[in-house]
Amino acid sequence: MTVKILVVDDTIMYRKIVTDVLKTIPGVEVVGTANNGKIALSRIRSLKPDLLTLDVEMPVMNGLETLMAIQQEKLDVECLMFSSLTERGSEVTMKALELGAFDFVLKPDYENPEENLRYIHKELSRRLKAFGQQRQLRRLLRGKRPTMRGQEMVRKPGEATQVLQQAKAGVKRTEKSTVVAIGISTGGPNALAAMLPKLPGDLGVPVLIVQHMPPVFTKSLAASLDKKCALGVKEAVNGELIRKNVIYIAPGGSQMKVASGADVHSKIIRITDDPPENNCKPSVDYLFRSVAREYGSKATGVIMTGMGADGKLGLKEMKSAGVVSIAQDADTSVVYGMPKAVADAGLVDVVAPLDGIAAEIIKTV
């Protein structure tokens, strides 16, 4: 199934680089280019691309204005943003994701042009693979709903409470969770912005989140979510005490884990420079292992939209300790990769749509 792409950037050099890279990726057809959003809108209507690669800063009509116009005109096209690794770039990218952008790629800044090409090829290939798979899945779901391998053993939404009274992985669960750990990737900012505000300000437990994002971007994400949520939201800091009713987001470019505090009842955040896992830093597996070690069965593990399988091995350790696990369903995931990986492995107790995840979390704490 061919993915038709329109390349939109005001710089001739970047249009050529991105176009040349895309032409080397199987299953991709570059149907045209544009140097600003106004021209892009005209070409969307005539060329009917499936996806735009869209620059943020452009004359006449910039990337955000283009996304708003696409929404207003209800044009059937997805957008992949190119962004800079700056505070301004991160803030604009957060707005772009809120406006419906599928994902974003950082513009590389290597001295060697060959390294820039390799980086762009790698990042575009990963996202286009996920985009193609999800597009195919959505077409299937619009017709006859397929039976996903591994979902026969997954409970339906609304059954989390009965899980609390059942033995899990040989461990008798007698208490409710005292922490919630969430792993999420592609599509995450919008999914979190939809789900987290549904959690009450008196939830009574901390929430730990790994969202796959680079440095600077996680700080902007935390600031954006903090304005929307009853719970406090912050980028985690090394050594800080974990408090109830606070959401901690792992800083991009670092690993986050839980460690024991000064007394038997307290827990603290540890931010480390340990190597990436599953090509991710921060990594869901890295956080989940520490949650299993420090909280045992008194935890809820949640896997939401994202590509890849980060979180599967960590959730396996959490399940061995007796936790309750929740996964986002295929219909509402921007990319059904991470949730599918844990569902296929039989590690999920509850599958819920995006608008039902908060309610399922509340039942477990």
Buried (B, 14 or more C-beta within 10 A) or exposed (E): EEBBBBBBBBBEEBBEBBBEBBEEBEEBEBBBBBBBBBBBBEBBEEBEBBBBBBBBBBEEBBBBBBBBBBEEEEBEBBBBBBBBBEEEBBBBBBBBBBBBBBBBBBBBEEEEEEEBBBBBBEBBBBBBBBBBBBBEBEEEBEEEEEEBEBBEEBBEBEBBEEBBEEEBBEBEBEEBBBBBBBBBBBBBBBBBBBBBBBBEEEBEBBBBBBBBBBEBBBBBBBBBBBEEBBBBBBBBEEEBEBEBBBBBBBBBBBBBBBBEBEEEEEBBBBBEEBEEBBEBBBBBBBBBBBBBBBBBBBBBBBBBBBBBBBBBBBBBBBBBBBBBBBBBBBEBBBBBBBBBBBBBBEBBBBBBEBEBBBBBBBBBB
